């Protein structure tokens, strides 16, 4: 019995060392994504079970699985639908608090509704009571900017790009974590080209200096706007995964 226990513990430590490396930092190339949702395994027309409300009041707003409008004409997406006045609220996912260099958040989106009302935000919290990093998609001015926000240093903002409201868009957001070699947020915007069935990069990768995090990120959110008008916001291919310092240069080209 003693030999079996020793072997089990030793094997477990070998596996842990392989994943974390000698520094104790999670090796991004050997882990699965923290979140990987394309909604294709859910039933169209039903409530979305993959992302749950975690703040605010949903009231009569709906979060559904939709297969009528998707960026490539196949599969499903998540549809936020509002038919009457409601205030801000959001859905999200808890994240494993493991050490890694960077967090990569990628999501596809398309907004239907008045340009001054149909917008959304992506949010990362270092812990549940602290909103550290935020990305705003659209604004009340209706010019459809993408704005990076650092809530850990006095709410600094930077307008890094503009998206096409009449197209499907994809953002890749790279956020430095505890062991990052560069305290900069990066944002790449792409638009879906239906003719070539490929994503096309829009302008250069945007960036903004970021304040230092003390702990790994605990929570990711998609925040919905306050409005009096009907809205339809679609999201697809949400993927959140750790990225190593060695991978960053290739991702921000």
N, C-alpha and C positions, 0 to 999 in steps of 0.2 A: 504493500500500500504506500509506504513512504517513497519508494522509487517512482511510482506512478505520479504522485503529487509533485515531486521534484521535476519530472519530465514535463508535466503540464505547465508548471510555472515557467520553466526555462523556455519552452516553445512559445509561450505567450509573450515573454520578454523579447525573444527574437523577432516576433511579428511586429511588436510595438516599435522596436528599434528600426526595423525596415521601413515603417511608415513615417516615423518622426525624424530619423537621422540622429546623428550624435548631438546635435544642438537642441533637440527636443521640439523642433519646428516641423509642422506638417508638410510633407513632400507632396506638392500639388499634382505632380504627374502620376502619382500612384493612388489617388483617391477618387471616389465617385463624386459627382456634383452634390452640393448640399440640397439644391432644388433643381428639378428637371421636369417641366410641365409643358406638354403640347396639347393637353385636354382631349386627345383623340380616344382615350380609353373611357370617356364618359358619354352619356346618352344626350344627344341634341334635344333642346327644349326643356331639360331638367335643370334644377339648381346646381350650381358649381360646388362640388365638395372639396376641391383641391385647395382653395384659399378661403379662409374663414375670417369673418368680421372680428377685429380685435380692438377697435375703438370707435366712439361715436354711435349714432343711432341710424340704423338702416331704414327704418320705417317702411315705406312702400317701394323703395328702390329694389331692383332685381339684379341678381348675379346669376346668369344663365350660361348654358353651353349652347353655342351657335354653330351651325354648319352652312348657313345661307351665304355669309360673306366671310371668306378667308383669303389670306394674301396670295395663296397659290391655287385656289379653287378646290382644295382637297382638305379633308380632315375637319377638325373643330377649332374653335377659339373660345375665349371667355368674353362674354358680353355683359357690360354694365349698362342697365337701362333704367332711365328715370322718366316718369310721366307727369310728375307734379313737384312742387317746391320741396326742397330738403336741404339740410345743412351738411357740412363736411363730415366724412367718416372714412374708414378704410379697412382693408383686408391685409393679411400678412402671414408670415412664416417665422417661427423661431429658428435661429441658426445655432449650430454646434459651436461652443466657445472653445475652439482649438487654436493653437498658434499657427499662423501662416503669414506669408509676406503680403499678399494682395488679395482682394476679393473682386471677382469679375461678375458683374450683373449684366445680363443681356435679355432684352425683351422686344417683341414686335408689337406695334400699336397702330391704331387708326381711330380718329375721333369724328363722330357725326354730330353736328349741332352748331349753334352760333359760336363764331370764333372767340367771342368775348366771354363765353361761358363753358365751352367744352374743353376742359384741360384736366390735368392730373399731376400727381407728384409721386416720386419714388423716394423712399426714406430708409436710412440705416441708423440704427441706434447702437451705441456702444454698450449700454445696458438699458433696462426697460424704462428708466426714468429720464434718460438723456438722449435727445435727438441730436446726433452729431453731424451727419451729412445728408444732404437733400438734393434732389434734382427736380426742377419744375419743368413740365412739358406744356407749353402754352402759357397764356397770361390773360388778365382781364383787359389788356389793351388790344388783344386780338391779332398780334403780329406773329404768333406761333414761335416764340423763341424757346430754346432749351437753355435753362439757367442752372448752373451749379451753385450750391449754397453750402458754406462751412458754418455750421451752427456751434462749433466748438471754439470759435475765435471772434465772437461779437457779430455773428450772422453776416459774414462777408459773402458777396455774390459776384458771379461772372457770367455774362451772356456768351455762350461758346458756339452756338449755331442756331439755325432756324429750320424747322421741318415743313414739309409740304402736306397741308391738311387733306388734300385730295388723293394722297397716295398712302400706301402702307410703308411704315418706317420701322427701322430697327436701331436701337441704341445699344452700344456696348460701353458700360460704365466701369472703369477701373479705379478702385479705391484702396489707398495704402492702409495696411493693417499694422500690427505691433512691430513686426520685423522687416518692414519695407525699407528698401535702400533709398527711396526717393519720396519725400512727402508732397506728392502732387497727385491730384485727381485728373483722370483723363476721360474724354468722352468722344466716341466715334459714332457718327450718324450715317446710316445707309438707307437707301430707298429701293423698294422692290421694282424691278424692271420686268413687266409681264411678258414683253417680247422675247427676252433672252432667258427668262425664269432664273434671274440671278440678282443678288444684292449689289447695288452700286454705291460706292462711298460718296458722300456729299461733303465737299471741301476738306480741309485738313482736320486732323484730330485736335479737338480743343482741350485746354488744360487750365488748371487753377491750383494754386498753392493750398495745401491742406494742413490743419493743425494735427499735432501728434496724438494718436490714440494710446490709451493706457491698457485697454483690454480688447480681446477679440470681439467682433460685432455679435450682438445677441438677437437682433430682430430686424427683419426686412418688412417694409410696408408699401402698398400701393394706396395712395390717398385720393379720394374722389372729391370734386369741388362742391361748394355751396351754390345753388342756382334755383331760379324759379321756372326755368324752361325745361323742355324735354331734351334728353341727352342720350346718346349711345356711344359708349367708349369700348373699343375692342382691344384685347390683349392676347398674345400668343407666344409660344416658344420661350417661356420664361426659364432661364437657366442661371443659377448662382453657383459659383465654384471658386475654390482657392487657386491662386496663381503664384508662381515663384518669381523671385527677382530676375532670374535668368530668362524668363519668358516675356517680360514686359516690352523690351525693345521691339520684338516682332509684332506685338499686338498694337503698338501705337504708330505704326508706319502708315 
